[in-house]
Amino acid sequence: MKLVLDTNIIVSALLSPGGVPAKILNLVLTGSALLIYDNSVLAEYVYVLGREKLKIDQDLRNLVIDFIEKEGVYTITVPNGNPFMDRDDKMFYE
């Protein structure tokens, strides 16, 4: 199974390890699913997970980002002209 995860799923997974988002992230971490990402998505993960107000442990954040870079599937996306309601989420769609 291949997944593209919105940043909110990863944030929720790290803040609430017993929740559904954590189960989804666990699929990636255990190799049951492949996480697909591009430069924009990875930059978003790094930026948001680094927000001090979220209080995500820096070591945990670095472990997750390193795992994504090493085990995820990097892709080059091509922007499309399709209208999209939420511009902030368009990168995940593309």
C-alpha positions, 0 to 999 in steps of 0.5 A: 500500500502506498500513502501520502500523509497530510502533515496533520496525521503525522502531528496527531500520531506523535502527540497521541500515540494511541489514536487512529493517526498513530496506527496509520503512521505505524503502518509506514514505520513497520513497512506495511505501507510506503510513504510517498513524498516530494520536496514540498511535502518533506519541507512541510513535515520538517517545518510543522514538526519543528514548531515549538508550540507543538512540543514534539521531542526534537529527537523523535521528530528527527527520527521520523524525518530521517525514516521518511527520507530513508524508507519513504519513496521520493517522487517528483511531482508535476503541478497540475491545473486542476482547481483545488479548494484548499491550496495548502493541501494541493501538494498532497494531491499532486 
